[in-house]
Amino acid sequence: MTKTLADLAPQDLANCVGMWVDVPHRPHPVVFTGEFQSTGEIKYGAAIFDPRYGTDYERLDDCTLRPDLARAWNPDGTPPAGEWEYAHIPALGESTRRFVGEWEEA
């Protein structure tokens, strides 16, 4: 069963900060920031960061976790573990670099 942010206990939500989530009406995954819209003790909206459009709020039950994708950042705000890899692209005649996280092979 796929978990949404609404399915999680408060302490589990804190561990999901920086994870990618799917939202039904968005064409690509977005990042859960850990902020909420609430009325007292009841949390009903999660702040998400969309790399294309910035920060917005979505319903907790619309945000489906994507544990198959590497975190955008760790729950404490630090960058994920990994290193930069340099590569030359002969067809383009130029060099580039990409970040390789510990979750994937170089």
N, C-alpha and C positions, 0 to 999 in steps of 0.2 A: 504494500500500500504506500502510495506517495504521501509524504508529510507536508502539511502546510504550516506556516508560522502559528496559526490558530491552534494547532494540535500540540504545541510545546508548552512545557512549564516555564515559568519566568527564568529560572536558572539555566535552562536549556536554550532559551532565546538569547541570553547573553553570550553563549558560546557560538551562536550563529552569525554574530556581527562580522561583516566582511564576506559572507557567503553569497553566491549568486542565487537568484530565485527567478522562476518563470511567473509571469503574470499574463492571464488570458488575452488581454487586448494589446499587449506589447509584442512587437515582432522579434525581439531578442531578449536574452536574460538581463536582469538588473541586479544591483548589489543592495543587500539589506544593511542599513546603517546603524540600527539599534535604537533609533529614536521612535517615539510613538505619539499618536493622537489618542487621548483618553478622556473619559469622564470619571474622575475619581480613580477607583481601583480597576475599572473596566477599560482594557486597551482594545481599541477597534481599528486603528490604522497604523501601519508600519511605514517609516520613512525609507524610501529606496533611492539609490543613486543610479541614474541612467547616464552612461558615459556620453550619450548624444545630446541629452536635453537637461541634465542637472537633477536636482533633488525634487521629489514629489512624494505623495502619500498614497498607499494602496491598502485595501482591506486585508487583514491578516489571513483570512481564509482564501484569498485570491493569490497569495504568495507561496508557490510550491518550491521547496528547497531543491537545489541542484548539486548534490554532493559529488557528482561526477566531474564537476569543474573545479579547478584550483581556486582557492580564495583570492579575492582581490586584495584583502589585507587581513591581518590577524585580529582577533577580538580586542586586543589592547591597542590597536591602531598601528602596530609595527608592520613593515612589509613582510610578505611571505618569504620563506627560505628559498634560496636559489642563487644563480649567478648569471652574468651576461656572457653570451656566446657570440663570437665574431665569425662571420662567414663571407666568402667572396662569391658573388653571383656572376659567373662568366658571361651569361647571355646579356646581362645588363652592363657589364664592364665596371661594376662598382662593388664596394663592400658594404655590409650592413651588420646589425647586431640584433639579438633578441634575448629576452629574459627566459631562462629555463629554470622552472621551479623544481623542487625535490620530488614532486608528484609525477613528473614525466622524465623520460630518458632524453639525454642530449642528442 
